[in-house]
């Protein structure tokens, strides 16, 4: 999928898809998630079970509805427990800014509402005002992960048993699998118990885990230190960057960690984006998104500030995830999702922030400058068996129970990545031109145009709102163009109807 082009538009969808996707789905479908009120850290994975909350039921922790498999605090504790030379190695690999991020409470309702707006056929969120997607620039600015370098790909194997035993010093019981149990990996770093103890403060909790990790980690360079670093990296990559909805840790990237000197040459941020696109493409009945979904949360905070979902904090902090705090809502999850959908349907075109990073001080973000050659490009994203394009059907190859060399299987797409794809050039000379093209393509669905017109009328009753009048003019122009384009077809159909009523014409 294209990694870039700020909130870029496109007309890769179809009229039928617009009607199917932009209409919000009923939140009553499938099981629902409830946000934990008391969780001190971000849950990286959800385990969904139990019934959906009632309409007026407040959000709160409930048994079996949302359980944190592994919180961000665990990663921070291990990172702080690493010797200085190990943290310096992670810094050289490009993981430093990402690992220093503070925890961000999960905005479950916002993530779910965005997922319901995702069209897996054109790989974009469909909003009344146009297409929008997270880009490589969003990834690098929000997370600090590099998006330049080698594609994250290689060979997948039928079994990772030998690799796990040799590189991690861990036994793997499931021979034909790319997964290893987290509860075998986490204790090897002395953080087997990641739960708060009764009466334990957050500071004491972090200090205890950090000291436990420090006691288990090698203090000098050598084979033991390399093993420790690989264990930590596979935990970070398998649980955060390329996390799944299950408990085990995926080992597909383990071969890339054999040579620790080359780990920093891979575009881990690009793999993170490909993985998120894959998670967004799952069934609408699957709640939650696999991967590092705080990216989607902060992306929405920056691009759709009028939703009012996030609260600013730490002005000027980088990466940009540091600048936001979750704006907690005590209403039921179902009501929150419905309210977000209603807000998305009524956001005026002029209130969408298409270029939120204009004016940023990039001197404080060297990772942005390194990734700039990949911004605004039509390019394939890679994460082993997940290959995501722009304006073409994406592919996620499921059959990884056999040994597959993806450098051969998707050779053409890898060449495209190495050549940095091609520059995205929009035919629209302004936002207004883009919206007109978007409205023309999807405007044949009267229901969608009517909704857009209602959005203009309901968003602001003030005559002093310039964005409102501009949008009204755009919609009127789109309708006029539609009528003009359909006029020849209508005339031809009328003429054919007349001919069918005249026998002599039928003979001719």
C-alpha positions as CSV (number, residue, x, y, z in Angstrom):
1,X,0.0,0.0,0.0
2,X,1.2,3.5,-0.6
3,X,3.1,4.5,2.4
4,X,2.6,8.2,1.8
5,X,0.9,11.3,0.4
6,X,-0.7,13.1,3.4
7,X,-4.3,11.9,3.7
8,X,-3.9,11.2,0.0
9,X,-7.0,10.8,-2.0
10,X,-7.6,8.5,-4.9
11,X,-10.4,6.9,-6.7
12,X,-9.4,3.4,-6.4
13,X,-12.7,2.3,-5.0
14,X,-16.0,1.8,-6.7
15,X,-19.5,3.2,-6.3
16,X,-20.8,0.0,-4.9
17,X,-18.1,-0.1,-2.3
18,X,-18.8,3.5,-1.1
19,X,-22.4,2.6,-0.3
20,X,-21.3,-0.6,1.5
21,X,-18.5,0.9,3.5
22,X,-19.1,4.5,4.4
23,X,-22.4,3.7,5.9
24,X,-21.5,2.9,9.4
25,X,-22.1,-0.6,10.6
26,X,-24.3,-1.4,13.5
27,X,-22.2,-1.6,16.6
28,X,-24.4,-4.3,17.9
29,X,-22.8,-6.8,15.4
30,X,-20.4,-9.2,17.0
31,X,-18.9,-9.0,20.5
32,X,-17.9,-5.7,21.8
33,X,-14.8,-4.5,23.7
34,X,-14.9,-2.6,27.0
35,X,-12.0,-0.3,27.9
36,X,-10.2,-1.0,31.2
37,X,-10.5,2.0,33.5
38,X,-7.8,1.0,36.0
39,X,-5.2,-0.4,33.7
40,X,-2.0,1.6,34.3
41,X,-0.5,0.6,30.9
42,X,-1.5,0.2,27.3
43,X,-2.9,-3.3,26.5
44,X,-1.1,-4.4,23.4
45,X,-3.5,-7.2,22.7
46,X,-7.2,-7.9,23.5
47,X,-8.8,-11.1,24.4
48,X,-12.5,-10.7,23.6
49,X,-15.1,-12.7,25.2
50,X,-18.4,-12.3,27.0
51,X,-21.5,-10.3,26.1
52,X,-21.5,-6.8,24.9
53,X,-22.3,-4.1,27.5
54,X,-25.8,-2.7,27.8
55,X,-26.7,0.5,26.2
56,X,-26.5,2.5,29.4
57,X,-23.8,0.5,31.0
58,X,-20.7,2.5,32.0
59,X,-17.3,1.5,30.8
60,X,-15.2,-0.4,33.3
61,X,-13.1,-3.5,33.7
62,X,-15.1,-6.7,33.4
63,X,-14.1,-10.2,33.7
64,X,-13.0,-11.8,30.4
65,X,-14.0,-8.8,28.2
66,X,-10.6,-7.1,27.8
67,X,-7.5,-8.5,29.3
68,X,-4.0,-7.1,28.7
69,X,-1.8,-9.8,27.5
70,X,1.4,-7.8,27.9
71,X,1.5,-4.1,28.8
72,X,3.9,-1.4,27.7
73,X,5.3,-1.2,31.2
74,X,7.0,-4.6,30.8
75,X,9.0,-3.4,27.7
76,X,10.0,-0.2,29.5
77,X,11.1,-2.1,32.6
78,X,13.3,-4.5,30.6
79,X,14.7,-1.6,28.5
80,X,15.7,0.3,31.6
81,X,17.1,-2.8,33.1
82,X,19.5,-3.4,30.2
83,X,23.2,-2.4,30.6
84,X,24.2,0.8,29.0
85,X,26.0,-0.9,26.1
86,X,22.8,-2.8,25.3
87,X,20.8,0.4,25.2
88,X,23.4,1.9,23.0
89,X,23.1,-1.0,20.5
90,X,19.3,-0.5,20.4
91,X,19.9,3.2,19.8
92,X,22.1,2.4,16.8
93,X,19.5,0.0,15.5
94,X,16.9,2.8,15.5
95,X,14.6,1.4,18.3
96,X,15.6,4.0,20.9
97,X,12.9,6.6,20.3
98,X,10.2,3.9,20.1
99,X,11.3,2.2,23.3
100,X,11.3,5.5,25.2
101,X,7.7,6.2,24.4
102,X,5.4,6.7,27.4
103,X,2.4,4.5,27.8
104,X,-0.8,5.6,26.1
105,X,-4.2,4.5,27.4
106,X,-6.1,2.7,24.6
107,X,-9.0,4.5,23.0
108,X,-11.1,1.4,22.2
109,X,-14.1,3.2,20.8
110,X,-12.0,5.3,18.4
111,X,-10.1,2.3,17.1
112,X,-13.3,0.3,16.6
113,X,-15.0,3.2,14.8
114,X,-12.0,3.6,12.4
115,X,-11.9,-0.1,11.7
116,X,-15.6,0.0,10.7
117,X,-14.7,2.7,8.1
118,X,-12.0,0.7,6.5
119,X,-12.5,-0.6,3.0
120,X,-10.2,-3.6,2.4
121,X,-10.7,-3.4,-1.4
122,X,-9.2,0.1,-1.8
123,X,-7.2,-0.1,1.4
124,X,-8.4,3.2,2.8
125,X,-10.7,4.8,5.3
126,X,-13.8,6.0,3.5
127,X,-15.2,9.3,5.0
128,X,-17.8,11.6,3.5
129,X,-15.0,14.1,2.5
130,X,-12.6,11.5,0.9
131,X,-10.1,8.7,1.3
132,X,-7.6,8.9,4.2
133,X,-4.9,6.4,5.2
134,X,-1.9,6.3,7.6
135,X,1.3,6.9,5.7
136,X,5.0,6.2,6.2
137,X,5.4,9.8,7.3
138,X,2.7,9.2,9.9
139,X,4.5,6.1,11.1
140,X,7.9,7.7,11.4
141,X,6.7,10.9,13.1
142,X,4.3,9.2,15.5
143,X,6.5,6.2,16.6
144,X,10.0,7.2,15.7
145,X,10.6,3.8,13.9
146,X,12.6,4.1,10.7
147,X,10.8,3.5,7.4
148,X,13.8,3.6,5.2
149,X,16.2,0.7,4.5
150,X,15.7,-3.0,3.6
151,X,12.3,-4.5,3.4
152,X,11.4,-6.7,6.3
153,X,11.3,-10.1,4.5
154,X,13.2,-13.3,4.0
155,X,12.5,-17.0,4.4
156,X,9.7,-18.4,6.5
157,X,10.1,-22.0,7.8
158,X,7.9,-24.8,8.7
159,X,9.5,-24.9,12.2
160,X,11.5,-22.4,14.2
161,X,12.5,-24.9,16.8
162,X,16.2,-25.0,15.8
163,X,16.4,-21.2,15.5
164,X,14.7,-20.5,18.8
165,X,17.0,-23.0,20.6
166,X,20.2,-21.7,19.0
167,X,19.5,-17.9,19.0
168,X,17.3,-17.6,22.1
169,X,18.2,-20.6,24.1
170,X,14.6,-21.6,24.4
171,X,12.9,-24.9,23.8
172,X,9.9,-24.9,21.4
173,X,7.4,-27.6,21.8
174,X,5.2,-26.8,18.7
175,X,7.4,-28.0,15.9
176,X,5.3,-26.9,12.9
177,X,4.6,-23.3,13.9
178,X,6.1,-19.8,13.7
179,X,4.9,-19.1,17.3
180,X,6.6,-19.5,20.6
181,X,4.8,-19.1,23.9
182,X,5.2,-15.7,25.6
183,X,5.3,-17.4,29.0
184,X,8.5,-19.2,27.9
185,X,10.1,-16.1,26.5
186,X,9.1,-13.5,29.2
187,X,10.5,-15.5,32.2
188,X,13.9,-15.7,30.4
189,X,14.1,-11.9,31.0
190,X,13.0,-12.3,34.6
191,X,9.6,-10.5,34.1
192,X,7.4,-13.6,34.4
193,X,5.0,-11.8,36.7
194,X,3.9,-8.5,35.1
195,X,1.0,-7.9,37.5
196,X,0.8,-5.3,40.2
197,X,1.0,-6.5,43.7
198,X,-1.5,-5.5,46.3
199,X,-0.9,-2.0,47.4
200,X,2.0,-1.5,45.0
201,X,2.4,1.9,43.4
202,X,3.2,2.3,39.7
203,X,6.7,3.6,40.5
204,X,7.4,0.6,42.8
205,X,5.9,-1.8,40.2
206,X,8.2,-0.4,37.5
207,X,11.2,-0.4,39.8
208,X,10.6,-4.1,40.8
209,X,10.4,-5.3,37.2
210,X,13.4,-3.3,36.2
211,X,15.5,-4.8,39.0
212,X,14.3,-8.3,38.2
213,X,15.3,-7.8,34.6
214,X,18.7,-6.3,35.5
215,X,19.5,-9.2,37.7
216,X,19.0,-11.7,34.9
217,X,20.8,-9.8,32.1
218,X,24.4,-10.2,31.1
219,X,26.5,-7.2,32.2
220,X,29.3,-7.7,29.6
221,X,29.4,-8.1,25.8
222,X,29.5,-11.6,24.5
223,X,27.3,-14.5,23.5
224,X,25.1,-14.3,26.6
225,X,24.5,-10.5,26.0
226,X,23.6,-11.3,22.3
227,X,21.1,-13.9,23.4
228,X,19.5,-11.4,25.9
229,X,19.2,-8.8,23.2
230,X,17.6,-11.2,20.7
231,X,15.1,-12.3,23.4
232,X,14.2,-8.7,24.0
233,X,14.0,-7.8,20.3
234,X,11.8,-10.7,19.4
235,X,9.5,-9.8,22.2
236,X,9.3,-6.1,21.0
237,X,8.8,-7.1,17.4
238,X,6.5,-10.0,18.0
239,X,4.3,-8.3,20.6
240,X,4.4,-4.6,19.6
241,X,5.5,-4.0,16.0
242,X,4.0,-7.1,14.4
243,X,1.8,-8.2,17.3
244,X,-1.1,-10.6,16.8
245,X,-4.4,-11.0,18.7
246,X,-3.2,-14.2,20.4
247,X,-0.9,-14.7,23.2
248,X,2.2,-16.4,21.5
249,X,5.0,-14.4,20.0
250,X,5.6,-14.8,16.3
251,X,9.1,-15.8,15.3
252,X,9.0,-15.0,11.6
253,X,11.6,-12.2,12.1
254,X,13.9,-14.4,14.1
255,X,16.2,-15.1,11.1
256,X,16.7,-11.4,10.7
257,X,18.1,-11.2,14.3
258,X,20.9,-13.7,13.8
259,X,23.2,-11.0,12.6
260,X,22.6,-8.2,15.2
261,X,24.8,-5.8,13.2
262,X,22.2,-5.8,10.3
263,X,19.0,-5.4,12.4
264,X,19.1,-1.7,12.2
265,X,19.2,-1.8,8.4
266,X,15.5,-2.9,8.1
267,X,12.5,-0.7,7.7
268,X,10.6,-1.8,10.8
269,X,8.2,1.1,10.6
270,X,7.1,0.1,7.1
271,X,6.5,-3.5,8.2
272,X,4.4,-2.1,11.1
273,X,2.2,-0.2,8.6
274,X,1.8,-3.3,6.4
275,X,0.8,-5.3,9.4
276,X,-1.8,-2.8,10.5
277,X,-3.3,-2.7,7.1
278,X,-3.6,-6.5,7.3
279,X,-5.3,-6.2,10.7
280,X,-7.8,-3.6,9.4
281,X,-8.8,-5.9,6.6
282,X,-10.2,-8.6,8.9
283,X,-13.9,-9.2,9.2
284,X,-16.1,-6.4,10.6
285,X,-17.2,-8.9,13.3
286,X,-13.6,-9.1,14.6
287,X,-13.2,-6.3,17.2
288,X,-9.8,-4.8,17.7
289,X,-6.8,-4.5,15.4
290,X,-3.6,-6.6,15.4
291,X,-0.4,-4.7,15.6
292,X,0.6,-1.3,17.1
293,X,-2.8,0.3,17.0
294,X,-1.8,3.4,19.1
295,X,-0.5,4.6,15.7
296,X,-4.1,4.7,14.4
297,X,-5.2,6.5,17.6
298,X,-2.7,9.3,17.4
299,X,-3.1,9.5,13.6
300,X,-6.8,10.3,14.2
301,X,-5.8,12.9,16.9
302,X,-3.7,14.8,14.4
303,X,-5.8,14.5,11.3
304,X,-9.2,14.8,12.8
305,X,-8.8,17.1,15.8
306,X,-12.4,18.2,15.7
307,X,-13.4,14.8,17.1
308,X,-12.0,15.9,20.4
309,X,-10.9,12.4,21.3
310,X,-7.4,13.2,22.6
311,X,-6.0,15.7,25.0
312,X,-2.7,17.5,24.1
313,X,0.2,17.1,26.5
314,X,4.0,17.9,26.3
315,X,4.0,20.5,23.4
316,X,7.0,19.9,21.2
317,X,7.8,16.4,22.4
318,X,8.9,13.8,19.8
319,X,8.0,11.3,18.6
320,X,4.5,12.7,18.3
321,X,2.9,9.9,20.3
322,X,4.4,11.6,23.3
323,X,2.2,14.7,22.8
324,X,-1.2,13.0,23.5
325,X,-3.3,11.8,26.4
326,X,-6.4,9.7,26.0
327,X,-9.6,11.7,26.7
328,X,-11.5,9.3,28.9
329,X,-15.3,8.8,28.4
330,X,-17.5,7.2,31.0
331,X,-20.3,6.2,28.6
332,X,-20.8,2.7,27.3
333,X,-18.6,1.5,24.5
334,X,-21.5,1.2,22.1
335,X,-22.6,4.7,22.7
336,X,-19.1,6.0,22.3
337,X,-18.7,4.3,18.9
338,X,-22.0,5.6,17.7
339,X,-21.1,9.1,18.8
340,X,-17.8,8.9,16.9
341,X,-19.6,7.7,13.8
342,X,-22.0,10.6,14.1
343,X,-19.1,13.1,14.5
344,X,-17.3,11.6,11.5
345,X,-20.5,12.1,9.4
346,X,-20.7,15.7,10.4
347,X,-17.1,16.9,10.3
348,X,-16.9,19.9,7.8
349,X,-14.5,19.4,4.9
350,X,-12.5,22.4,6.1
351,X,-12.0,21.0,9.6
352,X,-10.0,17.9,8.3
353,X,-6.3,18.4,8.9
354,X,-4.7,17.1,5.7
355,X,-1.2,18.3,6.5
356,X,-0.8,18.3,10.3
357,X,3.0,18.3,10.2
358,X,3.6,21.6,8.4
359,X,5.7,23.7,10.7
360,X,7.2,20.8,12.6
361,X,10.8,21.2,13.7
362,X,12.4,18.3,11.9
363,X,15.8,19.0,13.3
364,X,14.8,17.3,16.5
365,X,13.6,14.2,14.5
366,X,16.5,12.8,12.5
367,X,14.5,9.7,11.8
368,X,12.1,11.9,9.8
369,X,14.8,13.2,7.6
370,X,16.1,9.7,6.9
371,X,12.7,8.5,5.8
372,X,11.8,11.5,3.7
373,X,12.9,9.9,0.4
374,X,10.0,7.4,1.0
375,X,7.3,10.0,1.6
376,X,4.7,10.6,-1.1
377,X,5.6,7.4,-3.0
378,X,3.5,4.7,-4.6
379,X,5.3,1.8,-3.1
380,X,4.8,-1.8,-1.9
381,X,5.1,-2.5,1.8
382,X,6.5,-5.8,3.1
383,X,6.3,-7.9,6.2
384,X,7.2,-11.4,5.0
385,X,4.0,-13.0,3.9
386,X,2.1,-9.7,4.0
387,X,2.6,-7.6,0.9
388,X,0.5,-4.4,0.6
389,X,0.2,-2.2,-2.5
390,X,-1.6,1.0,-3.4
391,X,-4.4,1.0,-5.9
392,X,-4.0,-2.7,-6.4
393,X,-5.5,-5.6,-4.5
394,X,-3.3,-6.4,-1.5
395,X,-2.1,-9.9,-0.7
396,X,-1.6,-11.7,2.5
397,X,-0.1,-15.2,1.9
398,X,-1.5,-17.5,4.5
399,X,0.4,-20.7,3.6
400,X,3.5,-20.3,5.8
401,X,3.5,-23.9,7.0
402,X,5.9,-24.6,4.2
403,X,9.4,-23.1,3.7
404,X,9.0,-20.1,1.5
405,X,11.6,-17.6,0.2
406,X,9.7,-14.3,-0.1
407,X,12.6,-12.6,-1.8
408,X,11.9,-14.9,-4.7
409,X,8.1,-15.2,-4.3
410,X,7.6,-11.4,-4.4
411,X,10.7,-10.4,-6.3
412,X,9.0,-7.8,-8.4
413,X,7.5,-6.0,-5.4
414,X,10.8,-6.1,-3.6
415,X,12.5,-4.5,-6.6
416,X,9.8,-1.8,-6.4
417,X,10.7,-1.1,-2.7
418,X,14.4,-1.0,-3.4
419,X,13.7,1.6,-6.1
420,X,11.5,3.5,-3.7
421,X,8.4,3.0,-5.9
422,X,7.3,6.0,-7.9
423,X,6.2,9.5,-6.9
424,X,2.5,10.0,-6.3
425,X,1.2,12.9,-8.4
426,X,-2.3,14.0,-7.9
427,X,-4.3,15.5,-10.7
428,X,-6.1,17.7,-8.3
429,X,-4.5,21.1,-7.9
430,X,-6.3,21.9,-4.6
431,X,-8.3,20.3,-1.9
432,X,-11.5,21.5,-3.6
433,X,-10.5,19.8,-6.9
434,X,-9.9,16.6,-5.0
435,X,-13.2,16.7,-3.3
436,X,-15.0,17.4,-6.6
437,X,-13.4,14.3,-8.1
438,X,-14.3,12.2,-5.1
439,X,-17.9,13.4,-5.0
440,X,-18.2,12.8,-8.8
441,X,-17.0,9.2,-8.5
442,X,-19.3,8.3,-5.5
443,X,-22.0,10.8,-6.2
444,X,-24.1,8.4,-8.2
445,X,-25.3,7.0,-4.9
446,X,-28.0,9.6,-4.1
447,X,-28.0,8.4,-0.5
448,X,-24.4,9.4,-0.1
449,X,-24.8,12.9,-1.7
450,X,-27.8,13.5,0.5
451,X,-25.8,12.6,3.6
452,X,-23.0,14.9,2.5
453,X,-25.5,17.8,1.9
454,X,-27.0,17.2,5.4
455,X,-23.5,17.3,6.8
456,X,-23.1,20.8,5.3
457,X,-26.4,22.0,6.6
458,X,-26.0,20.5,10.1
459,X,-22.3,21.2,10.6
460,X,-22.7,24.9,10.9
461,X,-25.7,27.3,10.6
462,X,-23.4,30.3,10.5
463,X,-23.2,32.2,7.2
464,X,-19.7,33.3,8.2
465,X,-18.4,29.8,7.9
466,X,-16.4,29.8,4.6
467,X,-15.8,26.1,4.6
468,X,-19.6,25.5,4.6
469,X,-20.3,27.6,1.5
470,X,-17.3,26.2,-0.3
471,X,-18.5,22.6,0.3
472,X,-22.1,23.5,-0.8
473,X,-20.7,24.9,-4.0
474,X,-18.6,21.7,-4.6
475,X,-21.6,19.5,-4.1
476,X,-23.7,21.5,-6.4
477,X,-21.0,21.4,-9.1
478,X,-20.6,17.6,-8.6
479,X,-24.3,17.2,-9.1
480,X,-24.3,19.3,-12.2
481,X,-21.5,17.3,-13.7
482,X,-23.3,14.1,-12.9
483,X,-26.4,15.3,-14.7
484,X,-24.4,16.4,-17.7
485,X,-22.6,13.1,-17.9
486,X,-25.8,11.1,-17.6
487,X,-27.7,13.3,-20.1
488,X,-26.5,11.5,-23.3
489,X,-27.3,8.1,-21.8
490,X,-30.8,9.2,-20.8
491,X,-31.5,10.6,-24.3
492,X,-30.3,7.4,-25.9
493,X,-32.5,5.3,-23.7
494,X,-35.5,7.4,-24.6
495,X,-34.8,7.1,-28.3
496,X,-34.5,3.3,-28.0
497,X,-37.8,3.2,-26.2
498,X,-39.5,5.1,-29.0
499,X,-38.0,2.7,-31.6
500,X,-39.3,-0.3,-29.8
501,X,-42.8,1.2,-30.1
502,X,-42.6,1.6,-33.9
503,X,-42.9,-1.6,-35.9
504,X,-41.2,-0.1,-39.0
505,X,-38.3,0.9,-36.9
506,X,-38.1,-2.6,-35.4
507,X,-37.8,-4.1,-39.0
508,X,-35.0,-1.7,-39.8
